[in-house]
Amino acid sequence: MTRNGPVITALLGLLCASSASLAASIEPAGTTPRTLRELPMSMGGRMLVERAGNGVRSYSYQWPGTYFEAAFKGSRVYFKVGPGDEILHILIDNQPPVALTRPASGLYQVKGLAKGTHSIRIEVATESQDAPGVFGGFALPAHAAALPSPKRARQIEFIGDSYTVGYGNLSTKTACTPEEVWATTDNSRAFGPLTAKHYGADYQINAISGHGIVRNYNGRDGDPVPVAYPFVQFDKKVPYEDKAWHPQLIVIGLGTNDFSTQLNPGEKWSSREELHSSYEMAYVKFVQYLRTRNSDAFFVLMATDGANGEIQSEVKRVMTQLEAAGERKVAFIPMNGLTMTSCNSHPSMADDQTVSDELIRFLDGHPQLWQGK
């Protein structure tokens, strides 16, 4: 497939309302039916909503882990894809996803469904650091009926770096080209979405591969995560505000990029000790800032045993300082013994499951967290 070539048709087996198996197809719609009307939907992730002159809305996004979902009664549904270098997963009636790889912009249709009630969910699997992706929403033809979109009481936010993104997690080798990293990154199978789906929770993945608390990988340029975090997109033009987003749990995994490489000449820290001090101060301030936005949330600070234990040591220091400042709803969870057998020695799918299992054990042991206690 060429880099910009669309996936024209994908076939999947669907379990329909009558429990009979039926082949449905996902393909470009060609011409736009005149009778299409907007299908209300639920969304996960940070969105910049734009409205064209004809009133049609589009949704642009740049943080990973974005998803869109809706429900309807009928045999066909449409969705519009905007420009974006990405892999989309299309899930119909909770069946295994069909991937649209670098789909061409335009209107797509899911047809051949049995008459009855159906759900559709579109997940963005890839990372979009270079430019935002765009989604044009769902639409229904005449004689189809909209049903209420999913509403969930539980919300979890994951803040981090490439480990949280799911960077190259599908790969079975560590030596990967940039194209292979892109093709094998599947955020839907990273530990965050795995954990959220276990609890039937909505989630946000606010993570940037290669970026840290104060220092990016090997000292490269770019905003550290706390600097980019307050905004809808990486251009920092629009502050993020969503009165409906009140996560009961915020999981933070940052420090790998701060400490996994040695300081280079010309960086602003003259010693490792100065970097430690800067990291600890910025991390504490970041959590305190998050607390002002999320008064009832519980924080989980995570760290692997990489960099000869330096990351965990620093996160533990952050924990101590937060507790000394009066923060009580916070815990540290070490993530040790991961295989790191995927692209550029990143966590594999098995590692993602291991991390998710550890988080689930913690949450099952603290069920009061879902009540903001």
KEKE-3310 file (N, C-alpha, C; in steps of 0.2 Angstrom, whole numbers, plus 5000, padded with zeros to 4 digits):
npx = (5004:5003:5009:4999:4988:4971:4962:4951:4940:4934:4931:4920:4915:4899:4890:4873:4858:4849:4856:4861:4874:4882:4889:4897:4901:4914:4917:4922:4909:4907:4896:4887:4873:4858:4849:4855:4858:4864:4872:4870:4884:4896:4912:4929:4944:4953:4946:4945:4932:4925:4915:4908:4902:4890:4885:4889:4899:4916:4929:4944:4960:4974:4981:4984:4974:4961:4943:4927:4910:4894:4876:4863:4848:4845:4851:4863:4876:4885:4901:4913:4929:4943:4958:4973:4987:4986:4980:4964:4953:4939:4925:4911:4896:4903:4912:4928:4940:4941:4954:4957:4969:4979:4967:4959:4953:4936:4919:4913:4905:4896:4889:4876:4872:4862:4845:4840:4846:4862:4879:4893:4910:4924:4941:4957:4972:4985:4999:4999:5009:5014:5004:4987:4973:4958:4940:4924:4912:4897:4884:4867:4856:4840:4826:4833:4836:4842:4850:4852:4869:4884:4885:4895:4900:4912:4929:4945:4961:4976:4993:5008:5022:5030:5028:5015:5008:5009:5019:5025:5021:5015:5025:5037:5050:5065:5073:5068:5062:5057:5044:5040:5038:5027:5018:5016:5012:4999:4988:4976:4978:4987:4992:4984:4970:4967:4965:4955:4945:4942:4935:4924:4926:4927:4941:4955:4970:4984:4998:5015:5026:5043:5044:5046:5046:5053:5063:5067:5069:5086:5088:5082:5073:5057:5041:5040:5029:5021:5021:5014:5002:4991:4983:4972:4978:4994:4999:4997:4987:4973:4966:4963:4947:4934:4919:4913:4923:4929:4940:4941:4952:4969:4983:5000:5015:5030:5046:5055:5061:5067:5078:5084:5095:5112:5117:5119:5132:5128:5115:5103:5106:5119:5123:5119:5113:5107:5098:5090:5084:5077:5068:5060:5055:5047:5038:5031:5024:5017:5008:5001:4995:4987:4979:4971:4963:4956:4948:4944:4951:4961:4978:4990:5006:5018:5032:5045:5059:5070:5085:5094:5087:5086:5074:5064:5068:5068:5055:5049:5055:5048:5035:5037:5039:5026:5018:5023:5019:5005:4997:4986:4980:4987:4998:5012:5017:5027:5034:5041:5052:5048:5048:5052:5053:5048:5048:5063:5066:5054:5039:5031:5015:5012:5019:5011:4999:5003:5006:4993:4986:4993:4988:4975:4974:4978:4967:4956:4959:4956:4942:4935:4940:4933:4922:4928:4935)
npy = (4994:5011:5026:5036:5029:5024:5012:5003:4994:4984:4969:4961:4950:4951:4951:4952:4959:4949:4938:4932:4928:4940:4947:4963:4978:4991:5005:5018:5031:5037:5047:5059:5055:5064:5064:5062:5064:5071:5060:5059:5058:5051:5056:5053:5060:5075:5088:5099:5108:5112:5122:5122:5134:5129:5123:5111:5101:5098:5088:5090:5083:5079:5074:5057:5042:5045:5043:5039:5037:5029:5025:5017:5013:5003:4999:5004:5015:5031:5039:5052:5055:5066:5074:5066:5057:5042:5027:5020:5012:5003:4998:4988:4984:4979:4970:4962:4974:4983:4989:5005:5010:5024:5031:5039:5056:5059:5053:5039:5023:5011:4996:4984:4979:4970:4973:4982:4986:4994:4997:5009:5012:5022:5021:5030:5024:5027:5039:5057:5068:5076:5083:5088:5076:5074:5072:5069:5066:5056:5050:5047:5038:5041:5034:5027:5027:5037:5032:5034:5039:5031:5033:5036:5033:5032:5038:5039:5046:5046:5051:5054:5047:5039:5026:5026:5030:5018:5015:5007:4995:4983:4977:4964:4965:4974:4983:4995:5004:5021:5021:5008:5009:5018:5010:5000:5005:5005:5012:5008:4996:4998:5000:5009:5011:4998:4996:5005:5000:4988:4992:4998:5012:5029:5037:5047:5050:5058:5060:5061:5054:5053:5064:5073:5077:5089:5087:5082:5067:5063:5076:5083:5096:5104:5105:5100:5088:5094:5107:5107:5101:5109:5113:5111:5107:5104:5116:5125:5135:5135:5134:5120:5115:5107:5104:5092:5083:5074:5065:5051:5045:5048:5044:5044:5043:5048:5052:5044:5049:5060:5055:5044:5046:5053:5069:5082:5092:5110:5109:5115:5111:5108:5098:5081:5082:5094:5092:5083:5091:5100:5092:5086:5098:5103:5092:5091:5103:5101:5091:5097:5108:5100:5095:5107:5107:5095:5091:5080:5069:5054:5051:5041:5038:5032:5022:5014:5002:5007:5015:5012:5012:5025:5033:5028:5031:5045:5048:5043:5052:5063:5059:5060:5073:5078:5073:5079:5091:5091:5083:5069:5060:5050:5039:5028:5017:5004:4998:4985:4973:4972:4966:4974:4972:4977:4989:4999:4995:4996:4994:4979:4971:4962:4967:4979:4973:4968:4979:4985:4975:4976:4989:4987:4978:4986:4996:4987:4984:4996:5001:5012:5023:5026:5033:5045:5045)
npz = (5000:4996:5004:5005:5002:5002:5013:5004:5005:5019:5026:5038:5051:5059:5074:5074:5080:5079:5082:5071:5059:5049:5034:5034:5026:5025:5017:5006:5003:4991:4982:4992:5001:5000:5011:5023:5040:5055:5068:5085:5096:5108:5115:5117:5124:5120:5111:5098:5092:5077:5067:5051:5038:5034:5045:5048:5059:5064:5071:5078:5084:5094:5105:5110:5110:5107:5104:5097:5098:5095:5094:5086:5076:5063:5046:5041:5042:5042:5042:5043:5038:5041:5035:5040:5046:5050:5059:5060:5071:5068:5076:5077:5085:5096:5091:5085:5080:5064:5054:5047:5037:5035:5029:5015:5015:5017:5015:5023:5023:5033:5028:5025:5037:5049:5051:5065:5081:5084:5088:5086:5086:5085:5086:5088:5084:5082:5085:5085:5084:5074:5067:5069:5069:5060:5063:5056:5061:5064:5054:5049:5037:5029:5037:5047:5065:5078:5093:5111:5115:5122:5140:5154:5171:5177:5176:5169:5169:5160:5160:5152:5144:5130:5134:5139:5128:5120:5111:5098:5102:5097:5090:5087:5088:5093:5085:5075:5061:5059:5051:5054:5068:5068:5062:5071:5083:5094:5103:5108:5114:5124:5141:5148:5141:5141:5155:5158:5150:5156:5168:5162:5160:5154:5146:5146:5136:5139:5133:5127:5116:5120:5128:5143:5161:5164:5155:5138:5128:5127:5128:5118:5108:5112:5120:5137:5145:5155:5151:5139:5142:5147:5136:5121:5109:5102:5098:5107:5107:5111:5127:5137:5142:5150:5157:5160:5162:5175:5182:5192:5195:5192:5183:5182:5173:5171:5168:5162:5150:5155:5162:5156:5147:5146:5152:5140:5132:5134:5138:5150:5163:5174:5181:5186:5199:5199:5188:5195:5205:5198:5191:5202:5208:5198:5195:5207:5207:5196:5199:5209:5202:5194:5205:5208:5197:5199:5211:5218:5214:5214:5214:5205:5205:5193:5190:5181:5183:5176:5170:5179:5191:5194:5190:5198:5210:5210:5208:5220:5228:5224:5228:5242:5245:5240:5250:5261:5259:5261:5253:5252:5244:5236:5228:5225:5213:5208:5193:5189:5181:5167:5150:5139:5125:5113:5099:5099:5112:5120:5130:5128:5121:5130:5141:5143:5147:5159:5167:5166:5174:5186:5190:5190:5201:5211:5211:5213:5226:5232:5232:5236:5229:5218:5222:5225:5237)
capx = (5000:5006:5009:4993:4983:4966:4960:4945:4935:4936:4925:4921:4909:4896:4885:4868:4853:4845:4861:4863:4880:4881:4895:4896:4907:4916:4920:4920:4902:4906:4892:4884:4866:4855:4845:4859:4857:4870:4870:4874:4889:4900:4919:4934:4950:4953:4944:4944:4926:4924:4908:4908:4897:4883:4883:4892:4904:4922:4932:4951:4962:4981:4983:4982:4969:4954:4938:4921:4905:4887:4872:4857:4844:4845:4856:4868:4878:4891:4906:4917:4936:4947:4965:4977:4991:4984:4976:4958:4950:4931:4922:4904:4893:4909:4916:4935:4940:4943:4958:4958:4976:4979:4962:4958:4948:4930:4913:4913:4899:4896:4883:4875:4870:4855:4840:4840:4850:4869:4884:4899:4915:4930:4947:4963:4977:4992:5001:4999:5013:5016:4998:4981:4969:4951:4935:4918:4906:4893:4877:4862:4851:4833:4822:4837:4835:4847:4849:4857:4876:4886:4887:4899:4901:4919:4933:4952:4966:4983:4997:5014:5026:5029:5025:5008:5006:5009:5024:5028:5019:5013:5031:5040:5057:5067:5075:5062:5062:5051:5038:5038:5036:5021:5013:5015:5009:4992:4986:4970:4980:4991:4989:4978:4964:4965:4963:4949:4939:4941:4931:4919:4927:4929:4948:4960:4978:4987:5005:5019:5032:5050:5044:5047:5043:5057:5068:5065:5074:5092:5089:5079:5068:5050:5038:5039:5022:5017:5020:5009:4996:4985:4980:4969:4983:5001:5001:4995:4983:4967:4966:4958:4942:4928:4916:4911:4928:4931:4942:4942:4959:4974:4989:5006:5021:5034:5053:5060:5064:5071:5084:5087:5101:5116:5116:5123:5134:5124:5109:5103:5108:5126:5125:5113:5109:5103:5092:5085:5081:5072:5063:5056:5051:5042:5033:5027:5020:5012:5003:4997:4991:4981:4974:4967:4958:4953:4948:4943:4954:4967:4984:4995:5013:5021:5039:5049:5065:5075:5090:5097:5083:5086:5068:5060:5071:5066:5047:5048:5056:5042:5030:5038:5037:5019:5015:5025:5015:4998:4994:4985:4977:4992:5001:5017:5017:5033:5033:5047:5053:5045:5052:5054:5055:5046:5052:5067:5066:5048:5035:5027:5008:5012:5021:5005:4995:5006:5005:4986:4985:4995:4984:4968:4975:4977:4960:4951:4960:4954:4936:4932:4942:4928:4918:4931:4937)
capy = (5000:5017:5030:5039:5025:5022:5006:5004:4990:4980:4965:4959:4947:4955:4948:4956:4959:4942:4933:4928:4931:4944:4951:4970:4981:4997:5007:5025:5031:5040:5053:5060:5055:5070:5063:5061:5068:5070:5055:5061:5054:5052:5056:5052:5064:5082:5090:5106:5107:5118:5122:5125:5138:5125:5121:5104:5101:5093:5087:5089:5081:5078:5069:5050:5038:5048:5039:5042:5031:5031:5020:5018:5008:5003:4994:5007:5021:5034:5043:5056:5056:5071:5073:5064:5051:5038:5021:5020:5005:5003:4993:4987:4980:4977:4965:4964:4980:4983:4994:5009:5013:5031:5032:5045:5060:5059:5050:5031:5020:5004:4994:4976:4977:4967:4978:4982:4991:4993:5002:5010:5015:5023:5023:5032:5019:5030:5045:5062:5073:5081:5087:5085:5072:5077:5067:5073:5064:5050:5052:5041:5039:5041:5028:5025:5031:5038:5030:5037:5037:5029:5038:5032:5036:5031:5042:5039:5050:5044:5056:5051:5047:5034:5020:5027:5030:5012:5016:5001:4989:4977:4975:4958:4966:4980:4987:4997:5010:5026:5018:5002:5012:5021:5005:4995:5008:5004:5015:5005:4990:5000:4999:5014:5009:4991:4997:5009:4996:4983:4995:5002:5019:5034:5039:5052:5048:5064:5058:5063:5050:5056:5070:5071:5082:5095:5086:5077:5061:5065:5083:5086:5101:5102:5106:5095:5087:5099:5113:5106:5098:5113:5115:5106:5104:5106:5123:5129:5141:5135:5130:5114:5116:5102:5104:5086:5079:5074:5059:5049:5042:5051:5040:5048:5040:5053:5052:5040:5053:5065:5052:5038:5048:5057:5076:5084:5099:5115:5108:5120:5108:5107:5091:5077:5084:5100:5089:5080:5096:5103:5087:5086:5104:5103:5087:5093:5109:5099:5087:5102:5111:5095:5095:5112:5105:5089:5091:5073:5064:5051:5051:5036:5039:5026:5022:5007:5001:5008:5020:5009:5014:5033:5035:5026:5035:5052:5048:5042:5059:5068:5057:5062:5080:5080:5071:5084:5097:5089:5079:5063:5055:5049:5032:5026:5010:5003:4994:4981:4967:4972:4963:4979:4968:4980:4994:5003:4993:4999:4989:4975:4970:4958:4972:4983:4969:4967:4986:4985:4970:4979:4995:4984:4975:4992:4998:4983:4985:5003:5003:5019:5029:5028:5038:5051:5045)
capz = (5000:4996:5010:5006:4999:5007:5013:5001:5008:5024:5028:5045:5053:5064:5077:5074:5085:5079:5083:5065:5057:5043:5032:5033:5023:5027:5011:5004:5001:4985:4983:4999:5001:5002:5017:5029:5046:5060:5073:5091:5098:5113:5113:5122:5122:5120:5105:5095:5088:5072:5063:5044:5036:5033:5051:5049:5064:5063:5078:5077:5090:5093:5110:5108:5113:5105:5102:5095:5098:5094:5094:5081:5074:5055:5043:5038:5046:5039:5046:5039:5040:5038:5034:5046:5045:5056:5059:5064:5072:5067:5080:5076:5090:5100:5088:5084:5076:5057:5054:5041:5038:5031:5025:5011:5017:5014:5019:5023:5025:5035:5026:5026:5044:5050:5053:5072:5085:5083:5090:5082:5090:5081:5090:5084:5087:5082:5088:5080:5086:5069:5065:5072:5065:5060:5062:5054:5064:5061:5051:5047:5031:5030:5040:5053:5071:5083:5100:5115:5115:5129:5146:5159:5177:5179:5171:5171:5165:5160:5158:5152:5138:5125:5137:5140:5121:5117:5106:5095:5107:5093:5087:5090:5088:5096:5080:5071:5057:5060:5049:5058:5075:5067:5060:5076:5089:5095:5109:5111:5117:5129:5148:5150:5138:5144:5162:5158:5147:5162:5172:5159:5161:5149:5148:5142:5136:5138:5133:5121:5116:5120:5132:5151:5166:5162:5150:5133:5127:5125:5128:5112:5109:5112:5126:5141:5145:5159:5147:5133:5145:5148:5130:5117:5104:5104:5096:5113:5106:5115:5133:5137:5147:5149:5164:5161:5164:5182:5183:5199:5195:5187:5183:5179:5172:5168:5171:5158:5146:5159:5165:5152:5144:5150:5150:5134:5133:5132:5142:5156:5170:5174:5184:5188:5205:5196:5185:5200:5209:5193:5190:5208:5209:5192:5196:5213:5205:5191:5203:5213:5197:5193:5210:5207:5192:5200:5218:5222:5210:5217:5209:5205:5201:5191:5187:5180:5186:5171:5171:5185:5197:5195:5189:5204:5216:5209:5209:5227:5231:5223:5233:5249:5245:5240:5256:5266:5257:5263:5248:5255:5240:5231:5229:5221:5211:5204:5188:5188:5177:5161:5146:5135:5119:5107:5096:5103:5119:5123:5133:5123:5123:5137:5147:5144:5151:5166:5170:5168:5179:5192:5191:5192:5208:5216:5211:5217:5233:5235:5228:5238:5225:5213:5225:5227:5244)
cpx = (5004:5005:5002:4987:4977:4965:4952:4939:4938:4930:4926:4914:4906:4891:4879:4863:4849:4850:4863:4870:4879:4887:4893:4902:4908:4920:4918:4913:4901:4902:4889:4876:4863:4851:4849:4858:4862:4867:4874:4879:4892:4908:4923:4941:4948:4951:4943:4938:4926:4918:4909:4902:4890:4881:4886:4898:4910:4925:4940:4954:4970:4984:4981:4976:4962:4950:4931:4916:4898:4883:4866:4853:4843:4850:4862:4870:4884:4895:4911:4924:4940:4954:4968:4981:4990:4981:4970:4956:4942:4929:4914:4901:4898:4912:4923:4935:4943:4948:4958:4965:4977:4973:4961:4953:4942:4925:4914:4906:4900:4889:4882:4874:4863:4851:4840:4845:4858:4873:4890:4904:4921:4936:4953:4968:4984:4993:5001:5003:5014:5010:4992:4977:4962:4946:4928:4912:4902:4887:4873:4858:4844:4830:4827:4835:4841:4845:4854:4864:4878:4887:4890:4900:4908:4924:4940:4956:4973:4988:5004:5018:5025:5026:5018:5005:5005:5014:5027:5026:5017:5020:5034:5048:5059:5070:5070:5064:5056:5044:5035:5035:5029:5016:5012:5013:5001:4990:4980:4972:4986:4988:4984:4971:4962:4962:4956:4943:4938:4935:4925:4920:4929:4937:4950:4967:4981:4995:5008:5025:5038:5050:5044:5044:5047:5062:5066:5070:5080:5093:5086:5074:5061:5047:5038:5031:5019:5016:5014:5002:4990:4981:4977:4973:4990:5004:5000:4991:4976:4968:4961:4953:4936:4925:4914:4916:4930:4933:4943:4949:4964:4981:4994:5012:5026:5041:5058:5064:5069:5078:5087:5093:5105:5115:5121:5126:5129:5117:5109:5105:5115:5128:5118:5109:5105:5097:5087:5081:5075:5066:5058:5052:5045:5036:5029:5022:5015:5006:4998:4993:4985:4976:4969:4961:4953:4953:4947:4947:4960:4972:4988:5001:5016:5028:5042:5055:5071:5079:5093:5094:5083:5078:5063:5062:5068:5058:5046:5050:5050:5036:5031:5037:5030:5016:5016:5021:5007:4994:4993:4982:4981:4996:5006:5016:5023:5031:5040:5047:5049:5050:5055:5056:5052:5050:5056:5067:5060:5044:5031:5019:5008:5014:5015:5000:4997:5005:4998:4984:4987:4990:4977:4968:4974:4970:4955:4953:4958:4948:4933:4935:4937:4923:4921:4934:4944)
cpy = (5006:5021:5033:5036:5023:5015:5006:5000:4985:4976:4962:4955:4950:4950:4953:4955:4952:4936:4929:4932:4934:4947:4958:4973:4988:5000:5015:5025:5034:5046:5053:5060:5062:5070:5062:5066:5066:5065:5058:5056:5056:5052:5056:5056:5071:5084:5097:5106:5114:5117:5126:5130:5135:5122:5114:5105:5096:5093:5086:5088:5079:5074:5062:5048:5041:5043:5042:5036:5034:5025:5022:5012:5008:4999:4997:5013:5024:5037:5046:5057:5062:5069:5071:5058:5047:5032:5022:5013:5007:4997:4993:4982:4976:4971:4967:4970:4979:4990:4998:5012:5019:5031:5039:5049:5059:5055:5042:5029:5013:5001:4986:4974:4974:4973:4977:4987:4989:4999:5003:5014:5016:5025:5025:5028:5023:5037:5051:5068:5079:5086:5084:5081:5075:5071:5071:5071:5058:5053:5046:5043:5039:5034:5024:5029:5031:5035:5034:5035:5035:5034:5034:5036:5037:5035:5041:5043:5047:5049:5053:5052:5041:5027:5020:5027:5023:5012:5009:4995:4983:4974:4969:4959:4973:4985:4989:5004:5015:5023:5012:5004:5014:5015:5000:4998:5007:5006:5011:4998:4992:5000:5003:5012:5002:4992:5000:5004:4991:4986:4999:5009:5023:5035:5044:5049:5054:5063:5060:5058:5055:5062:5068:5077:5089:5094:5081:5072:5064:5073:5087:5092:5099:5103:5100:5094:5092:5105:5113:5104:5103:5115:5109:5103:5107:5113:5128:5135:5141:5131:5125:5115:5111:5101:5097:5081:5079:5067:5057:5047:5046:5047:5043:5044:5044:5052:5048:5044:5058:5061:5046:5040:5052:5064:5078:5091:5104:5114:5113:5117:5106:5101:5087:5079:5090:5097:5086:5085:5099:5099:5087:5092:5104:5098:5088:5098:5106:5095:5092:5106:5106:5094:5101:5111:5099:5088:5084:5068:5060:5050:5045:5038:5033:5027:5015:5008:5003:5014:5018:5012:5021:5035:5034:5030:5042:5053:5047:5049:5064:5066:5060:5069:5082:5078:5076:5090:5096:5085:5072:5058:5054:5042:5031:5018:5009:4998:4990:4975:4967:4970:4968:4976:4971:4986:4999:5002:4996:4993:4985:4975:4966:4963:4976:4979:4968:4973:4987:4981:4973:4985:4992:4981:4981:4995:4994:4983:4991:5005:5010:5025:5031:5033:5044:5051:5043)
cpz = (5000:5002:5011:5003:5004:5007:5010:5004:5013:5026:5035:5047:5059:5067:5078:5079:5085:5080:5077:5062:5050:5041:5031:5030:5025:5021:5010:5001:4994:4985:4990:4998:5004:5009:5023:5034:5051:5066:5079:5093:5105:5111:5119:5120:5122:5112:5104:5090:5084:5068:5056:5043:5036:5039:5053:5054:5062:5070:5076:5084:5089:5099:5108:5112:5112:5103:5101:5095:5098:5094:5089:5079:5066:5053:5040:5042:5042:5044:5041:5042:5037:5037:5040:5044:5051:5054:5063:5065:5072:5071:5079:5081:5094:5097:5087:5079:5069:5057:5047:5042:5033:5027:5021:5015:5014:5018:5017:5025:5028:5033:5026:5033:5044:5052:5061:5075:5084:5086:5086:5086:5085:5086:5086:5088:5087:5085:5083:5082:5080:5067:5068:5067:5065:5059:5060:5056:5061:5058:5049:5041:5034:5033:5046:5059:5075:5089:5104:5115:5122:5134:5151:5165:5179:5173:5174:5166:5166:5157:5158:5145:5133:5128:5138:5133:5118:5111:5104:5099:5103:5090:5091:5090:5091:5091:5075:5067:5060:5058:5052:5065:5074:5066:5066:5083:5089:5102:5113:5115:5122:5136:5150:5147:5141:5151:5162:5155:5152:5166:5169:5160:5154:5151:5143:5142:5134:5139:5127:5121:5116:5124:5139:5155:5164:5156:5145:5132:5124:5124:5122:5113:5109:5119:5130:5142:5149:5156:5142:5136:5146:5142:5126:5112:5106:5102:5102:5112:5110:5121:5133:5143:5145:5156:5165:5163:5171:5184:5190:5200:5190:5188:5179:5179:5168:5172:5166:5153:5149:5161:5161:5148:5148:5147:5144:5135:5130:5135:5148:5162:5169:5177:5185:5194:5203:5193:5190:5203:5204:5192:5196:5209:5204:5193:5201:5211:5200:5194:5207:5208:5195:5198:5210:5202:5194:5208:5222:5219:5215:5212:5211:5201:5200:5189:5186:5183:5181:5174:5178:5192:5198:5195:5195:5210:5216:5210:5216:5231:5230:5227:5240:5250:5244:5247:5261:5265:5259:5258:5251:5250:5234:5233:5224:5219:5206:5199:5186:5184:5170:5155:5141:5128:5112:5104:5101:5110:5123:5126:5127:5125:5129:5142:5148:5148:5158:5170:5171:5173:5186:5194:5194:5199:5213:5216:5214:5224:5236:5231:5230:5233:5220:5216:5227:5234:5244)
residu = (MET:THR:ARG:ASN:GLY:PRO:VAL:ILE:THR:ALA:LEU:LEU:GLY:LEU:LEU:CYS:ALA:SER:SER:ALA:SER:LEU:ALA:ALA:SER:ILE:GLU:PRO:ALA:GLY:THR:THR:PRO:ARG:THR:LEU:ARG:GLU:LEU:PRO:MET:SER:MET:GLY:GLY:ARG:MET:LEU:VAL:GLU:ARG:ALA:GLY:ASN:GLY:VAL:ARG:SER:TYR:SER:TYR:GLN:TRP:PRO:GLY:THR:TYR:PHE:GLU:ALA:ALA:PHE:LYS:GLY:SER:ARG:VAL:TYR:PHE:LYS:VAL:GLY:PRO:GLY:ASP:GLU:ILE:LEU:HIS:ILE:LEU:ILE:ASP:ASN:GLN:PRO:PRO:VAL:ALA:LEU:THR:ARG:PRO:ALA:SER:GLY:LEU:TYR:GLN:VAL:LYS:GLY:LEU:ALA:LYS:GLY:THR:HIS:SER:ILE:ARG:ILE:GLU:VAL:ALA:THR:GLU:SER:GLN:ASP:ALA:PRO:GLY:VAL:PHE:GLY:GLY:PHE:ALA:LEU:PRO:ALA:HIS:ALA:ALA:ALA:LEU:PRO:SER:PRO:LYS:ARG:ALA:ARG:GLN:ILE:GLU:PHE:ILE:GLY:ASP:SER:TYR:THR:VAL:GLY:TYR:GLY:ASN:LEU:SER:THR:LYS:THR:ALA:CYS:THR:PRO:GLU:GLU:VAL:TRP:ALA:THR:THR:ASP:ASN:SER:ARG:ALA:PHE:GLY:PRO:LEU:THR:ALA:LYS:HIS:TYR:GLY:ALA:ASP:TYR:GLN:ILE:ASN:ALA:ILE:SER:GLY:HIS:GLY:ILE:VAL:ARG:ASN:TYR:ASN:GLY:ARG:ASP:GLY:ASP:PRO:VAL:PRO:VAL:ALA:TYR:PRO:PHE:VAL:GLN:PHE:ASP:LYS:LYS:VAL:PRO:TYR:GLU:ASP:LYS:ALA:TRP:HIS:PRO:GLN:LEU:ILE:VAL:ILE:GLY:LEU:GLY:THR:ASN:ASP:PHE:SER:THR:GLN:LEU:ASN:PRO:GLY:GLU:LYS:TRP:SER:SER:ARG:GLU:GLU:LEU:HIS:SER:SER:TYR:GLU:MET:ALA:TYR:VAL:LYS:PHE:VAL:GLN:TYR:LEU:ARG:THR:ARG:ASN:SER:ASP:ALA:PHE:PHE:VAL:LEU:MET:ALA:THR:ASP:GLY:ALA:ASN:GLY:GLU:ILE:GLN:SER:GLU:VAL:LYS:ARG:VAL:MET:THR:GLN:LEU:GLU:ALA:ALA:GLY:GLU:ARG:LYS:VAL:ALA:PHE:ILE:PRO:MET:ASN:GLY:LEU:THR:MET:THR:SER:CYS:ASN:SER:HIS:PRO:SER:MET:ALA:ASP:ASP:GLN:THR:VAL:SER:ASP:GLU:LEU:ILE:ARG:PHE:LEU:ASP:GLY:HIS:PRO:GLN:LEU:TRP:GLN:GLY:LYS)
# end
